[in-house]
Amino acid sequence: MAVSGIFILLGAEFLAAIQILVYLASVGLVVLFGIMLTRRQILEEDFE
């Protein structure tokens, strides 16, 4: 977020917006992989 603030101070609003979008996408990707890689215990009740 600090880099985005520096871009805004330099007058590069487009680069600031891109920086924020890349940051949010990377955090979302880490969360997605975390959800995908955690194991869920499958109970026998799920099959009935």
PQR file of N, CA, C, O and H, with PARSE charges and radii, in Angstrom:
ATOM      1  N   MET A   1       0.824  -1.197   0.000 -0.4000 1.5000
ATOM      2  CA  MET A   1       0.000   0.000   0.000 -0.0000 2.0000
ATOM      3  C   MET A   1       0.866   1.257   0.000  0.5500 1.7000
ATOM      4  O   MET A   1       0.461   2.296  -0.521 -0.5500 1.4000
ATOM      5  N   ALA A   2       2.052   1.159   0.583 -0.4000 1.5000
ATOM      6  CA  ALA A   2       2.945   2.317   0.610 -0.0000 2.0000
ATOM      7  C   ALA A   2       3.420   2.671  -0.792  0.5500 1.7000
ATOM      8  O   ALA A   2       3.545   3.846  -1.138 -0.5500 1.4000
ATOM      9  H   ALA A   2       2.380   0.315   1.007  0.4000 1.0000
ATOM     10  N   VAL A   3       3.683   1.644  -1.596 -0.4000 1.5000
ATOM     11  CA  VAL A   3       4.118   1.891  -2.977 -0.0000 2.0000
ATOM     12  C   VAL A   3       3.001   2.576  -3.747  0.5500 1.7000
ATOM     13  O   VAL A   3       3.258   3.475  -4.548 -0.5500 1.4000
ATOM     14  H   VAL A   3       3.582   0.689  -1.315  0.4000 1.0000
ATOM     15  N   SER A   4       1.782   2.164  -3.515 -0.4000 1.5000
ATOM     16  CA  SER A   4       0.638   2.792  -4.166 -0.0000 2.0000
ATOM     17  C   SER A   4       0.508   4.256  -3.748  0.5500 1.7000
ATOM     18  O   SER A   4       0.185   5.112  -4.570 -0.5500 1.4000
ATOM     19  H   SER A   4       1.573   1.433  -2.865  0.4000 1.0000
ATOM     20  N   GLY A   5       0.757   4.539  -2.479 -0.4000 1.5000
ATOM     21  CA  GLY A   5       0.726   5.914  -2.008 -0.0000 2.0000
ATOM     22  C   GLY A   5       1.799   6.772  -2.668  0.5500 1.7000
ATOM     23  O   GLY A   5       1.566   7.939  -2.980 -0.5500 1.4000
ATOM     24  H   GLY A   5       1.020   3.843  -1.811  0.4000 1.0000
ATOM     25  N   ILE A   6       2.963   6.193  -2.876 -0.4000 1.5000
ATOM     26  CA  ILE A   6       4.036   6.926  -3.556 -0.0000 2.0000
ATOM     27  C   ILE A   6       3.641   7.213  -4.998  0.5500 1.7000
ATOM     28  O   ILE A   6       3.896   8.305  -5.505 -0.5500 1.4000
ATOM     29  H   ILE A   6       3.153   5.245  -2.622  0.4000 1.0000
ATOM     30  N   PHE A   7       3.023   6.246  -5.658 -0.4000 1.5000
ATOM     31  CA  PHE A   7       2.566   6.470  -7.041 -0.0000 2.0000
ATOM     32  C   PHE A   7       1.548   7.608  -7.093  0.5500 1.7000
ATOM     33  O   PHE A   7       1.578   8.423  -8.016 -0.5500 1.4000
ATOM     34  H   PHE A   7       2.816   5.359  -5.246  0.4000 1.0000
ATOM     35  N   ILE A   8       0.651   7.669  -6.111 -0.4000 1.5000
ATOM     36  CA  ILE A   8      -0.351   8.742  -6.086 -0.0000 2.0000
ATOM     37  C   ILE A   8       0.326  10.098  -5.891  0.5500 1.7000
ATOM     38  O   ILE A   8      -0.040  11.082  -6.533 -0.5500 1.4000
ATOM     39  H   ILE A   8       0.628   7.007  -5.362  0.4000 1.0000
ATOM     40  N   LEU A   9       1.312  10.136  -5.003 -0.4000 1.5000
ATOM     41  CA  LEU A   9       2.036  11.392  -4.785 -0.0000 2.0000
ATOM     42  C   LEU A   9       2.796  11.836  -6.031  0.5500 1.7000
ATOM     43  O   LEU A   9       2.979  13.033  -6.250 -0.5500 1.4000
ATOM     44  H   LEU A   9       1.610   9.336  -4.482  0.4000 1.0000
ATOM     45  N   LEU A  10       3.236  10.888  -6.842 -0.4000 1.5000
ATOM     46  CA  LEU A  10       3.952  11.221  -8.072 -0.0000 2.0000
ATOM     47  C   LEU A  10       3.004  11.563  -9.220  0.5500 1.7000
ATOM     48  O   LEU A  10       3.447  11.960 -10.297 -0.5500 1.4000
ATOM     49  H   LEU A  10       3.087   9.915  -6.663  0.4000 1.0000
ATOM     50  N   GLY A  11       1.708  11.409  -8.990 -0.4000 1.5000
ATOM     51  CA  GLY A  11       0.730  11.741 -10.025 -0.0000 2.0000
ATOM     52  C   GLY A  11       0.428  10.600 -10.981  0.5500 1.7000
ATOM     53  O   GLY A  11      -0.124  10.820 -12.059 -0.5500 1.4000
ATOM     54  H   GLY A  11       1.348  11.086  -8.115  0.4000 1.0000
ATOM     55  N   ALA A  12       0.788   9.378 -10.593 -0.4000 1.5000
ATOM     56  CA  ALA A  12       0.546   8.217 -11.455 -0.0000 2.0000
ATOM     57  C   ALA A  12      -0.590   7.396 -10.846  0.5500 1.7000
ATOM     58  O   ALA A  12      -0.361   6.334 -10.267 -0.5500 1.4000
ATOM     59  H   ALA A  12       1.237   9.199  -9.718  0.4000 1.0000
ATOM     60  N   GLU A  13      -1.812   7.900 -10.985 -0.4000 1.5000
ATOM     61  CA  GLU A  13      -2.964   7.225 -10.376 -0.0000 2.0000
ATOM     62  C   GLU A  13      -3.227   5.862 -10.995  0.5500 1.7000
ATOM     63  O   GLU A  13      -3.660   4.938 -10.307 -0.5500 1.4000
ATOM     64  H   GLU A  13      -1.998   8.762 -11.455  0.4000 1.0000
ATOM     65  N   PHE A  14      -2.966   5.732 -12.303 -0.4000 1.5000
ATOM     66  CA  PHE A  14      -3.200   4.451 -12.977 -0.0000 2.0000
ATOM     67  C   PHE A  14      -2.274   3.374 -12.401  0.5500 1.7000
ATOM     68  O   PHE A  14      -2.714   2.257 -12.129 -0.5500 1.4000
ATOM     69  H   PHE A  14      -2.615   6.483 -12.863  0.4000 1.0000
ATOM     70  N   LEU A  15      -1.004   3.707 -12.217 -0.4000 1.5000
ATOM     71  CA  LEU A  15      -0.075   2.737 -11.637 -0.0000 2.0000
ATOM     72  C   LEU A  15      -0.449   2.399 -10.201  0.5500 1.7000
ATOM     73  O   LEU A  15      -0.270   1.261  -9.767 -0.5500 1.4000
ATOM     74  H   LEU A  15      -0.647   4.615 -12.438  0.4000 1.0000
ATOM     75  N   ALA A  16      -0.964   3.369  -9.464 -0.4000 1.5000
ATOM     76  CA  ALA A  16      -1.405   3.103  -8.097 -0.0000 2.0000
ATOM     77  C   ALA A  16      -2.575   2.118  -8.096  0.5500 1.7000
ATOM     78  O   ALA A  16      -2.616   1.201  -7.276 -0.5500 1.4000
ATOM     79  H   ALA A  16      -1.109   4.293  -9.816  0.4000 1.0000
ATOM     80  N   ALA A  17      -3.516   2.307  -9.005 -0.4000 1.5000
ATOM     81  CA  ALA A  17      -4.658   1.396  -9.083 -0.0000 2.0000
ATOM     82  C   ALA A  17      -4.208  -0.003  -9.486  0.5500 1.7000
ATOM     83  O   ALA A  17      -4.694  -0.991  -8.936 -0.5500 1.4000
ATOM     84  H   ALA A  17      -3.483   3.052  -9.671  0.4000 1.0000
ATOM     85  N   ILE A  18      -3.283  -0.097 -10.443 -0.4000 1.5000
ATOM     86  CA  ILE A  18      -2.768  -1.405 -10.866 -0.0000 2.0000
ATOM     87  C   ILE A  18      -2.039  -2.076  -9.706  0.5500 1.7000
ATOM     88  O   ILE A  18      -2.182  -3.282  -9.503 -0.5500 1.4000
ATOM     89  H   ILE A  18      -2.888   0.706 -10.890  0.4000 1.0000
ATOM     90  N   GLN A  19      -1.272  -1.321  -8.955 -0.4000 1.5000
ATOM     91  CA  GLN A  19      -0.544  -1.869  -7.806 -0.0000 2.0000
ATOM     92  C   GLN A  19      -1.515  -2.450  -6.784  0.5500 1.7000
ATOM     93  O   GLN A  19      -1.269  -3.533  -6.253 -0.5500 1.4000
ATOM     94  H   GLN A  19      -1.156  -0.341  -9.120  0.4000 1.0000
ATOM     95  N   ILE A  20      -2.602  -1.760  -6.503 -0.4000 1.5000
ATOM     96  CA  ILE A  20      -3.597  -2.251  -5.547 -0.0000 2.0000
ATOM     97  C   ILE A  20      -4.285  -3.502  -6.081  0.5500 1.7000
ATOM     98  O   ILE A  20      -4.513  -4.448  -5.326 -0.5500 1.4000
ATOM     99  H   ILE A  20      -2.802  -0.880  -6.935  0.4000 1.0000
ATOM    100  N   LEU A  21      -4.619  -3.523  -7.374 -0.4000 1.5000
ATOM    101  CA  LEU A  21      -5.265  -4.703  -7.956 -0.0000 2.0000
ATOM    102  C   LEU A  21      -4.354  -5.921  -7.927  0.5500 1.7000
ATOM    103  O   LEU A  21      -4.811  -7.026  -7.637 -0.5500 1.4000
ATOM    104  H   LEU A  21      -4.433  -2.755  -7.987  0.4000 1.0000
ATOM    105  N   VAL A  22      -3.070  -5.736  -8.222 -0.4000 1.5000
ATOM    106  CA  VAL A  22      -2.125  -6.853  -8.182 -0.0000 2.0000
ATOM    107  C   VAL A  22      -1.991  -7.369  -6.757  0.5500 1.7000
ATOM    108  O   VAL A  22      -1.937  -8.579  -6.537 -0.5500 1.4000
ATOM    109  H   VAL A  22      -2.699  -4.838  -8.458  0.4000 1.0000
ATOM    110  N   TYR A  23      -1.936  -6.462  -5.787 -0.4000 1.5000
ATOM    111  CA  TYR A  23      -1.842  -6.854  -4.380 -0.0000 2.0000
ATOM    112  C   TYR A  23      -3.071  -7.662  -3.965  0.5500 1.7000
ATOM    113  O   TYR A  23      -2.936  -8.717  -3.345 -0.5500 1.4000
ATOM    114  H   TYR A  23      -1.979  -5.479  -5.965  0.4000 1.0000
ATOM    115  N   LEU A  24      -4.260  -7.180  -4.300 -0.4000 1.5000
ATOM    116  CA  LEU A  24      -5.486  -7.892  -3.915 -0.0000 2.0000
ATOM    117  C   LEU A  24      -5.585  -9.255  -4.598  0.5500 1.7000
ATOM    118  O   LEU A  24      -6.036 -10.226  -3.992 -0.5500 1.4000
ATOM    119  H   LEU A  24      -4.370  -6.324  -4.804  0.4000 1.0000
ATOM    120  N   ALA A  25      -5.164  -9.322  -5.852 -0.4000 1.5000
ATOM    121  CA  ALA A  25      -5.212 -10.600  -6.568 -0.0000 2.0000
ATOM    122  C   ALA A  25      -4.247 -11.610  -5.950  0.5500 1.7000
ATOM    123  O   ALA A  25      -4.573 -12.793  -5.848 -0.5500 1.4000
ATOM    124  H   ALA A  25      -4.797  -8.533  -6.344  0.4000 1.0000
ATOM    125  N   SER A  26      -3.072 -11.160  -5.540 -0.4000 1.5000
ATOM    126  CA  SER A  26      -2.117 -12.090  -4.946 -0.0000 2.0000
ATOM    127  C   SER A  26      -2.601 -12.589  -3.584  0.5500 1.7000
ATOM    128  O   SER A  26      -2.424 -13.764  -3.262 -0.5500 1.4000
ATOM    129  H   SER A  26      -2.808 -10.199  -5.622  0.4000 1.0000
ATOM    130  N   VAL A  27      -3.200 -11.724  -2.791 -0.4000 1.5000
ATOM    131  CA  VAL A  27      -3.736 -12.152  -1.499 -0.0000 2.0000
ATOM    132  C   VAL A  27      -4.891 -13.130  -1.720  0.5500 1.7000
ATOM    133  O   VAL A  27      -4.998 -14.136  -1.019 -0.5500 1.4000
ATOM    134  H   VAL A  27      -3.343 -10.769  -3.052  0.4000 1.0000
ATOM    135  N   GLY A  28      -5.749 -12.836  -2.690 -0.4000 1.5000
ATOM    136  CA  GLY A  28      -6.846 -13.754  -2.994 -0.0000 2.0000
ATOM    137  C   GLY A  28      -6.359 -15.103  -3.465  0.5500 1.7000
ATOM    138  O   GLY A  28      -6.952 -16.128  -3.129 -0.5500 1.4000
ATOM    139  H   GLY A  28      -5.662 -12.018  -3.259  0.4000 1.0000
ATOM    140  N   LEU A  29      -5.282 -15.121  -4.241 -0.4000 1.5000
ATOM    141  CA  LEU A  29      -4.725 -16.377  -4.731 -0.0000 2.0000
ATOM    142  C   LEU A  29      -4.145 -17.200  -3.591  0.5500 1.7000
ATOM    143  O   LEU A  29      -4.303 -18.420  -3.569 -0.5500 1.4000
ATOM    144  H   LEU A  29      -4.800 -14.288  -4.514  0.4000 1.0000
ATOM    145  N   VAL A  30      -3.485 -16.558  -2.654 -0.4000 1.5000
ATOM    146  CA  VAL A  30      -2.942 -17.274  -1.493 -0.0000 2.0000
ATOM    147  C   VAL A  30      -4.071 -17.864  -0.667  0.5500 1.7000
ATOM    148  O   VAL A  30      -3.968 -19.005  -0.215 -0.5500 1.4000
ATOM    149  H   VAL A  30      -3.357 -15.567  -2.671  0.4000 1.0000
ATOM    150  N   VAL A  31      -5.135 -17.121  -0.460 -0.4000 1.5000
ATOM    151  CA  VAL A  31      -6.283 -17.633   0.290 -0.0000 2.0000
ATOM    152  C   VAL A  31      -6.924 -18.804  -0.448  0.5500 1.7000
ATOM    153  O   VAL A  31      -7.293 -19.801   0.171 -0.5500 1.4000
ATOM    154  H   VAL A  31      -5.219 -16.195  -0.827  0.4000 1.0000
ATOM    155  N   LEU A  32      -7.056 -18.688  -1.762 -0.4000 1.5000
ATOM    156  CA  LEU A  32      -7.634 -19.769  -2.557 -0.0000 2.0000
ATOM    157  C   LEU A  32      -6.802 -21.042  -2.463  0.5500 1.7000
ATOM    158  O   LEU A  32      -7.352 -22.127  -2.276 -0.5500 1.4000
ATOM    159  H   LEU A  32      -6.756 -17.878  -2.265  0.4000 1.0000
ATOM    160  N   PHE A  33      -5.496 -20.924  -2.590 -0.4000 1.5000
ATOM    161  CA  PHE A  33      -4.643 -22.104  -2.458 -0.0000 2.0000
ATOM    162  C   PHE A  33      -4.713 -22.674  -1.047  0.5500 1.7000
ATOM    163  O   PHE A  33      -4.688 -23.891  -0.868 -0.5500 1.4000
ATOM    164  H   PHE A  33      -5.049 -20.042  -2.742  0.4000 1.0000
ATOM    165  N   GLY A  34      -4.800 -21.813  -0.055 -0.4000 1.5000
ATOM    166  CA  GLY A  34      -4.931 -22.302   1.309 -0.0000 2.0000
ATOM    167  C   GLY A  34      -6.200 -23.109   1.506  0.5500 1.7000
ATOM    168  O   GLY A  34      -6.192 -24.139   2.180 -0.5500 1.4000
ATOM    169  H   GLY A  34      -4.820 -20.824  -0.200  0.4000 1.0000
ATOM    170  N   ILE A  35      -7.290 -22.642   0.917 -0.4000 1.5000
ATOM    171  CA  ILE A  35      -8.554 -23.378   1.014 -0.0000 2.0000
ATOM    172  C   ILE A  35      -8.473 -24.692   0.243  0.5500 1.7000
ATOM    173  O   ILE A  35      -8.959 -25.724   0.707 -0.5500 1.4000
ATOM    174  H   ILE A  35      -7.297 -21.806   0.369  0.4000 1.0000
ATOM    175  N   MET A  36      -7.855 -24.649  -0.937 -0.4000 1.5000
ATOM    176  CA  MET A  36      -7.773 -25.857  -1.762 -0.0000 2.0000
ATOM    177  C   MET A  36      -6.862 -26.919  -1.146  0.5500 1.7000
ATOM    178  O   MET A  36      -7.121 -28.113  -1.299 -0.5500 1.4000
ATOM    179  H   MET A  36      -7.460 -23.811  -1.315  0.4000 1.0000
ATOM    180  N   LEU A  37      -5.814 -26.506  -0.461 -0.4000 1.5000
ATOM    181  CA  LEU A  37      -4.832 -27.465   0.030 -0.0000 2.0000
ATOM    182  C   LEU A  37      -5.122 -27.990   1.431  0.5500 1.7000
ATOM    183  O   LEU A  37      -4.461 -28.926   1.880 -0.5500 1.4000
ATOM    184  H   LEU A  37      -5.604 -25.536  -0.337  0.4000 1.0000
ATOM    185  N   THR A  38      -6.091 -27.412   2.130 -0.4000 1.5000
ATOM    186  CA  THR A  38      -6.432 -27.955   3.442 -0.0000 2.0000
ATOM    187  C   THR A  38      -7.333 -29.163   3.254  0.5500 1.7000
ATOM    188  O   THR A  38      -8.217 -29.181   2.398 -0.5500 1.4000
ATOM    189  H   THR A  38      -6.629 -26.652   1.765  0.4000 1.0000
ATOM    190  N   ARG A  39      -7.089 -30.142   4.056 -0.4000 1.5000
ATOM    191  CA  ARG A  39      -7.878 -31.364   3.936 -0.0000 2.0000
ATOM    192  C   ARG A  39      -9.140 -31.249   4.774  0.5500 1.7000
ATOM    193  O   ARG A  39      -9.128 -30.727   5.888 -0.5500 1.4000
ATOM    194  H   ARG A  39      -6.370 -30.127   4.752  0.4000 1.0000
ATOM    195  N   ARG A  40     -10.212 -31.743   4.215 -0.4000 1.5000
ATOM    196  CA  ARG A  40     -11.477 -31.800   4.947 -0.0000 2.0000
ATOM    197  C   ARG A  40     -11.742 -33.257   5.262  0.5500 1.7000
ATOM    198  O   ARG A  40     -11.698 -34.114   4.379 -0.5500 1.4000
ATOM    199  H   ARG A  40     -10.222 -32.167   3.309  0.4000 1.0000
ATOM    200  N   GLN A  41     -12.017 -33.534   6.528 -0.4000 1.5000
ATOM    201  CA  GLN A  41     -12.287 -34.908   6.923 -0.0000 2.0000
ATOM    202  C   GLN A  41     -13.659 -35.310   6.399  0.5500 1.7000
ATOM    203  O   GLN A  41     -14.666 -34.674   6.710 -0.5500 1.4000
ATOM    204  H   GLN A  41     -12.053 -32.839   7.246  0.4000 1.0000
ATOM    205  N   ILE A  42     -13.686 -36.369   5.605 -0.4000 1.5000
ATOM    206  CA  ILE A  42     -14.934 -36.856   5.017 -0.0000 2.0000
ATOM    207  C   ILE A  42     -15.535 -37.898   5.964  0.5500 1.7000
ATOM    208  O   ILE A  42     -14.912 -38.913   6.276 -0.5500 1.4000
ATOM    209  H   ILE A  42     -12.868 -36.886   5.353  0.4000 1.0000
ATOM    210  N   LEU A  43     -16.729 -37.627   6.399 -0.4000 1.5000
ATOM    211  CA  LEU A  43     -17.401 -38.542   7.312 -0.0000 2.0000
ATOM    212  C   LEU A  43     -18.237 -39.525   6.522  0.5500 1.7000
ATOM    213  O   LEU A  43     -18.628 -39.252   5.387 -0.5500 1.4000
ATOM    214  H   LEU A  43     -17.235 -36.803   6.146  0.4000 1.0000
ATOM    215  N   GLU A  44     -18.508 -40.667   7.126 -0.4000 1.5000
ATOM    216  CA  GLU A  44     -19.325 -41.673   6.461 -0.0000 2.0000
ATOM    217  C   GLU A  44     -20.751 -41.198   6.273  0.5500 1.7000
ATOM    218  O   GLU A  44     -21.453 -41.684   5.385 -0.5500 1.4000
ATOM    219  H   GLU A  44     -18.190 -40.888   8.048  0.4000 1.0000
ATOM    220  N   GLU A  45     -21.190 -40.259   7.092 -0.4000 1.5000
ATOM    221  CA  GLU A  45     -22.559 -39.747   6.984 -0.0000 2.0000
ATOM    222  C   GLU A  45     -22.766 -38.985   5.687  0.5500 1.7000
ATOM    223  O   GLU A  45     -23.899 -38.852   5.225 -0.5500 1.4000
ATOM    224  H   GLU A  45     -20.620 -39.864   7.813  0.4000 1.0000
ATOM    225  N   ASP A  46     -21.680 -38.477   5.087 -0.4000 1.5000
ATOM    226  CA  ASP A  46     -21.806 -37.732   3.844 -0.0000 2.0000
ATOM    227  C   ASP A  46     -22.244 -38.613   2.689  0.5500 1.7000
ATOM    228  O   ASP A  46     -22.848 -38.131   1.731 -0.5500 1.4000
ATOM    229  H   ASP A  46     -20.759 -38.585   5.463  0.4000 1.0000
ATOM    230  N   PHE A  47     -21.942 -39.907   2.774 -0.4000 1.5000
ATOM    231  CA  PHE A  47     -22.254 -40.814   1.673 -0.0000 2.0000
ATOM    232  C   PHE A  47     -23.654 -41.401   1.758  0.5500 1.7000
ATOM    233  O   PHE A  47     -24.141 -41.982   0.788 -0.5500 1.4000
ATOM    234  H   PHE A  47     -21.452 -40.298   3.553  0.4000 1.0000
ATOM    235  N   GLU A  48     -24.295 -41.257   2.889 -0.4000 1.5000
ATOM    236  CA  GLU A  48     -25.625 -41.867   3.043 -0.0000 2.0000
ATOM    237  C   GLU A  48     -26.716 -40.913   2.656  0.5500 1.7000
ATOM    238  O   GLU A  48     -27.894 -41.261   2.725 -0.5500 1.4000
ATOM    239  H   GLU A  48     -23.899 -40.785   3.676  0.4000 1.0000
TER
END
